[in-house]
Structure formats: structure tokens, C-alpha cells
Amino acid sequence: TDILSTVGYDSIIQHLNNGRKNCKEFEEFLKESTLKRALEVFKQQVDNVAQCHIQLAQTLRDEARKMEEFREKQKQQRKKTEIVMDAAHKQRNLQFKKTMDAKKNYEQKCRDKDEAEQAVHRSANMANQKQQEKLFVKLATSKTAVEDSDKAYMLHINTLDKIREEWQSEHIKACEVLEAQECERINFFRNALWVHMNQLSQQCVKSDEMYEQVRKTLEMCSIKKDIEYFVNQRKTGQVPPAPIMYENFYCPQRNAVPSGKTAGPNLAR
């Protein structure tokens, strides 16, 4: 509910980074296996067996290249979303600061006006006409300052509310894009593992029973359940930050909504 909080967005980015690391680890494993297996087979086996392993090594290098290309593609896609969200966060934070500064200035002008009014009341019986005129001028000036600061405060409140709505809209779009990308990553990674298991099974039939267990585990992989599990583990709430309310110095009202605005919807996810 904190308008300045990015904990939900940060959790998603961290989760996607972890997923990218998984791809990188598998890519490195494929590359390492390529050289090691090819060299051992070349030294220990007859030419026809060695040639078979060399072909497998080339296949693994190709799979590693595909994994690297996929990982880089997702990185570039996500970078675009992160740039938009970073800009939205900066704009939101900057306007929030301006609004709070405007509020402080408005409250100070109200205090100044109150002091000027009290000074005028105290000087009602003063004989010094010039002194009284100065106090009236000061009071009039302070009233004008209150009006100006009040308008500035309201303007910042309305601007902040527009930026808040824009940021919230961009945040929802970013979540949808990143969720789609995560679905793609899980599907690609699952398929890459499946292909790799098939390659190893072809090379060593006796080990096929162990690889079959891996395939059975992959069959249990559910993109929907993975996404739901992540959301349930790292969710930050279903209520978006409420608007920053206008607070009149003299007539404080709780749960006041900015002019022409209604409370934000209760958004799922």
C-alpha cells in the first residue's frame, strides 16, 4: 500500500534474474560436457565410437548456442520494460517530493496568516496608525500567499494522482509482459532439458532409465503452477497504493478523495 514501494516489482525482476542464471548454468554445463566427453572418447574408444561422441559434442554446442541466444533475447526484451518502469518510478518519486514540499509550504503560509490575524486583533486598541496599517498589509499579503500556496498544493496533488494512475497502468503492463516472458523461459528451458535428455539416452541406452526419471519430472512441470507459486510466495498485496489526499489546513477531513477522482480499484494480482 506504500506508493513509493517497488518491492513487488523488485521480486519479479529478481525471480527473472534467477531464471536467467539457470539458463546460464545449463549453457555452461553443455559447453563443459562437450569438450570433456569428446576428448575422453577420442582417446579411449575406437574411431567409430569416437566419431559418434564428436557428433554428440557438436549437437551439445549447438544447443548451448541456442540457449545463449534465447537468454540474450530475453535480456534485451526485459531491458525495454525495465527502462520504462525505472522512468515511471523516478517520475512518481519526484512528483511525490514536490507534492510534500508544496504541502509544507501551504501549511506554513496558513500559520503565517494566523499569526498576522492575531497581530491585527492585538493591535485593535493601538494608537499608532502606521503600525496598524503595516499589520493590515501583512495580513492581506499573508492571505494572498495562502491562496497561492493552496492552489499550488492542489495542483501538485492532482498532478501526483495522474502520475500515480499512469505508473500503476505501466506497472500492470510490465507485470503482464514479464509474466509472458517467464512463461516463455520456463517452456524453453523445459524443452531444452527434454532434448538434452534424449541426446544422452541415444548415446548411452543403459542410462536411459535415469534420464527417464528426469523426463517424468519435466512432465510434471506446470507453467501455470510455477507462476502461481511465485505469485503466492512473493505477492505484496492486492490493494494498490491509495491516492495522496488533499488536507485542508482548517477543515481536516479523513478519507478525502482528490477533486474529480474516485478511490482506486481493488486489483487482483
C-alpha positions as CSV (number, residue, x, y, z in Angstrom):
1,T,0.0,0.0,0.0
2,D,3.1,2.3,0.1
3,I,3.0,4.4,-3.1
4,L,6.8,4.6,-3.1
5,S,7.3,0.8,-2.7
6,T,8.9,-1.2,-5.5
7,V,9.1,-4.5,-3.5
8,G,6.7,-6.3,-5.8
9,Y,8.4,-5.2,-9.0
10,D,11.8,-6.0,-7.5
11,S,10.7,-9.5,-6.6
12,I,9.7,-10.2,-10.2
13,I,13.0,-8.9,-11.6
14,Q,14.9,-10.9,-9.0
15,H,12.9,-14.0,-9.9
16,L,13.6,-13.5,-13.6
17,N,17.3,-12.9,-13.0
18,N,17.4,-16.3,-11.1
19,G,15.7,-17.9,-14.1
20,R,18.3,-16.4,-16.4
21,K,21.0,-17.8,-14.2
22,N,19.5,-21.3,-14.6
23,C,19.8,-20.9,-18.3
24,K,23.4,-19.8,-18.0
25,E,24.3,-22.7,-15.7
26,F,22.8,-25.2,-18.2
27,E,24.6,-23.5,-21.1
28,E,27.9,-23.7,-19.3
29,F,27.2,-27.4,-18.4
30,L,26.6,-28.2,-22.1
31,K,29.8,-26.4,-23.2
32,E,31.9,-28.2,-20.5
33,S,30.4,-31.6,-21.3
34,T,31.2,-31.0,-25.0
35,L,34.9,-30.7,-24.6
36,K,35.3,-33.3,-21.8
37,R,33.3,-36.1,-23.4
38,A,34.7,-35.5,-26.9
39,L,38.3,-35.7,-25.6
40,E,37.8,-38.8,-23.4
41,V,36.0,-40.7,-26.2
42,F,38.7,-39.7,-28.7
43,K,41.4,-41.2,-26.5
44,Q,39.7,-44.3,-25.2
45,Q,37.3,-45.5,-27.9
46,V,37.7,-46.8,-31.4
47,D,37.3,-44.4,-34.3
48,N,33.6,-45.2,-35.0
49,V,32.6,-44.7,-31.3
50,A,34.8,-41.6,-31.0
51,Q,33.1,-40.1,-34.1
52,C,29.7,-40.7,-32.6
53,H,30.7,-38.8,-29.5
54,I,32.1,-36.0,-31.5
55,Q,28.8,-35.6,-33.3
56,L,27.1,-35.5,-29.9
57,A,29.5,-32.9,-28.8
58,Q,28.7,-30.7,-31.8
59,T,25.0,-31.2,-31.1
60,L,25.6,-30.0,-27.5
61,R,27.4,-27.0,-28.7
62,D,24.5,-26.1,-30.9
63,E,22.1,-26.5,-28.0
64,A,24.4,-24.3,-25.9
65,R,24.4,-21.7,-28.6
66,K,20.5,-21.7,-28.8
67,M,20.4,-21.3,-25.0
68,E,22.8,-18.4,-25.1
69,E,20.8,-16.7,-27.9
70,F,17.5,-17.2,-26.1
71,R,18.9,-15.8,-22.9
72,E,20.3,-12.7,-24.6
73,K,17.0,-12.2,-26.4
74,Q,15.0,-12.3,-23.2
75,K,17.6,-9.9,-21.6
76,Q,17.1,-7.3,-24.3
77,Q,13.3,-7.7,-24.2
78,R,13.2,-7.2,-20.4
79,K,15.6,-4.3,-20.6
80,K,13.0,-2.3,-22.5
81,T,10.4,-2.9,-19.8
82,E,12.9,-2.1,-17.0
83,I,13.7,1.3,-18.7
84,V,10.0,2.2,-18.8
85,M,9.5,1.2,-15.2
86,D,12.6,3.0,-13.9
87,A,11.4,6.2,-15.6
88,A,7.9,5.7,-14.1
89,H,9.4,5.2,-10.6
90,K,11.6,8.3,-10.9
91,Q,8.7,10.5,-12.1
92,R,6.4,9.2,-9.3
93,N,9.0,9.7,-6.6
94,L,9.9,13.2,-7.9
95,Q,6.3,14.3,-8.0
96,F,5.6,12.9,-4.6
97,K,8.5,15.0,-3.2
98,K,7.2,18.1,-4.9
99,T,3.7,17.5,-3.5
100,M,5.0,17.1,0.0
101,D,7.1,20.3,-0.3
102,A,4.0,22.1,-1.6
103,K,2.0,20.8,1.4
104,K,4.6,22.0,3.8
105,N,4.7,25.4,2.2
106,Y,0.9,25.7,2.2
107,E,0.8,24.8,5.9
108,Q,3.5,27.4,6.7
109,K,1.6,30.1,4.9
110,C,-1.5,29.2,6.8
111,R,0.4,29.6,10.1
112,D,1.8,32.9,8.9
113,K,-1.7,34.2,8.1
114,D,-3.0,33.0,11.5
115,E,-0.2,34.9,13.2
116,A,-1.0,38.0,11.1
117,E,-4.6,37.9,12.1
118,Q,-3.7,37.6,15.8
119,A,-1.4,40.5,15.5
120,V,-4.2,42.6,14.0
121,H,-6.5,41.7,16.8
122,R,-3.9,42.5,19.4
123,S,-3.4,45.9,17.8
124,A,-7.0,46.9,17.8
125,N,-6.6,49.5,20.5
126,M,-3.2,50.7,19.4
127,A,-2.8,54.5,18.9
128,N,-0.1,54.1,16.3
129,Q,-2.0,54.3,13.0
130,K,1.0,53.4,10.8
131,Q,1.8,50.3,12.8
132,Q,-1.8,49.2,12.4
133,E,-1.6,49.8,8.6
134,K,1.5,47.7,8.4
135,L,-0.2,44.9,10.2
136,F,-3.2,45.0,7.9
137,V,-0.9,45.0,4.8
138,K,0.9,42.0,6.2
139,L,-2.4,40.2,6.8
140,A,-3.6,40.9,3.3
141,T,-0.3,39.7,1.9
142,S,-0.4,36.5,4.0
143,K,-4.0,35.8,2.8
144,T,-2.8,36.1,-0.8
145,A,0.1,33.8,0.0
146,V,-2.2,31.2,1.5
147,E,-4.4,31.3,-1.6
148,D,-1.5,30.9,-3.9
149,S,0.1,28.1,-1.9
150,D,-3.3,26.4,-1.6
151,K,-3.6,26.4,-5.4
152,A,-0.1,25.1,-5.9
153,Y,-0.7,22.4,-3.4
154,M,-3.9,21.3,-5.1
155,L,-2.2,21.4,-8.5
156,H,0.6,19.1,-7.2
157,I,-2.0,16.8,-5.7
158,N,-3.8,16.4,-9.0
159,T,-0.6,16.0,-10.9
160,L,0.6,13.3,-8.5
161,D,-2.7,11.5,-8.8
162,K,-2.4,11.5,-12.7
163,I,1.2,10.2,-12.4
164,R,0.1,7.6,-9.9
165,E,-2.5,6.3,-12.3
166,E,0.0,6.3,-15.2
167,W,2.6,4.5,-13.1
168,Q,0.0,1.9,-11.9
169,S,-1.0,1.3,-15.5
170,E,2.6,0.8,-16.6
171,H,3.2,-1.4,-13.6
172,I,0.4,-3.7,-14.7
173,K,1.6,-3.8,-18.3
174,A,5.1,-4.6,-17.1
175,C,3.8,-7.5,-14.9
176,E,1.9,-8.9,-17.9
177,V,5.0,-8.6,-20.2
178,L,7.3,-10.2,-17.6
179,E,4.9,-13.0,-16.8
180,A,4.6,-13.8,-20.5
181,Q,8.4,-13.8,-20.7
182,E,8.7,-16.1,-17.7
183,C,6.2,-18.5,-19.3
184,E,8.4,-18.5,-22.4
185,R,11.6,-19.1,-20.4
186,I,10.1,-22.0,-18.4
187,N,8.8,-23.6,-21.7
188,F,12.1,-23.1,-23.5
189,F,14.2,-24.3,-20.6
190,R,11.9,-27.3,-20.1
191,N,12.1,-28.2,-23.8
192,A,15.9,-27.7,-23.8
193,L,16.3,-30.2,-20.9
194,W,14.0,-32.6,-22.7
195,V,16.1,-32.5,-25.9
196,H,19.3,-32.9,-23.9
197,M,17.9,-36.0,-22.1
198,N,17.0,-37.5,-25.4
199,Q,20.5,-36.9,-26.7
200,L,22.1,-38.6,-23.7
201,S,19.7,-41.5,-24.0
202,Q,20.7,-42.1,-27.6
203,Q,24.4,-42.1,-26.6
204,C,24.0,-44.4,-23.6
205,V,21.0,-46.7,-23.6
206,K,21.9,-48.2,-20.3
207,S,21.5,-44.8,-18.6
208,D,18.1,-44.3,-20.1
209,E,16.2,-45.3,-17.0
210,M,17.8,-42.5,-15.0
211,Y,17.1,-40.0,-17.7
212,E,13.5,-41.2,-17.9
213,Q,13.1,-40.1,-14.3
214,V,14.2,-36.6,-15.3
215,R,11.7,-36.6,-18.2
216,K,8.9,-37.7,-15.8
217,T,9.9,-34.8,-13.6
218,L,9.7,-32.4,-16.5
219,E,6.3,-33.8,-17.4
220,M,5.1,-32.6,-14.0
221,C,6.4,-29.1,-14.8
222,S,3.4,-26.7,-15.0
223,I,3.9,-23.2,-16.2
224,K,0.7,-22.1,-14.6
225,K,1.5,-23.6,-11.2
226,D,5.1,-22.2,-11.3
227,I,3.7,-18.7,-11.9
228,E,1.0,-19.1,-9.2
229,Y,3.6,-20.4,-6.8
230,F,5.8,-17.5,-7.4
231,V,2.9,-15.0,-7.0
232,N,1.7,-16.6,-3.8
233,Q,5.3,-16.7,-2.3
234,R,6.2,-13.1,-3.2
235,K,2.9,-11.2,-3.5
236,T,2.8,-7.8,-1.9
237,G,-0.9,-7.4,-1.7
238,Q,-4.0,-6.9,-3.8
239,V,-4.7,-3.3,-3.0
240,P,-2.8,-0.7,-5.0
241,P,-1.4,2.4,-3.2
242,A,-4.2,4.9,-2.4
243,P,-4.1,8.4,-3.8
244,I,-2.3,11.1,-1.7
245,M,-5.2,13.0,-0.2
246,Y,-5.6,16.8,-0.1
247,E,-5.6,18.0,3.5
248,N,-7.2,21.4,4.2
249,F,-5.3,23.1,7.0
250,Y,-8.5,24.4,8.6
251,C,-11.0,21.7,7.9
252,P,-9.2,18.4,8.0
253,Q,-11.2,15.5,6.6
254,R,-10.2,11.9,6.6
255,N,-10.6,9.7,3.6
256,A,-10.9,12.7,1.3
257,V,-10.5,12.0,-2.4
258,P,-8.8,14.4,-4.8
259,S,-11.2,16.6,-6.8
260,G,-12.9,14.6,-9.6
261,K,-11.2,11.3,-8.5
262,T,-12.5,8.1,-7.1
263,A,-10.7,5.6,-5.0
264,G,-8.6,3.1,-7.0
265,P,-10.0,-0.3,-7.9
266,N,-9.2,-3.4,-5.9
267,L,-6.9,-5.1,-8.4
268,A,-6.2,-8.8,-8.3
269,R,-2.5,-9.6,-8.8
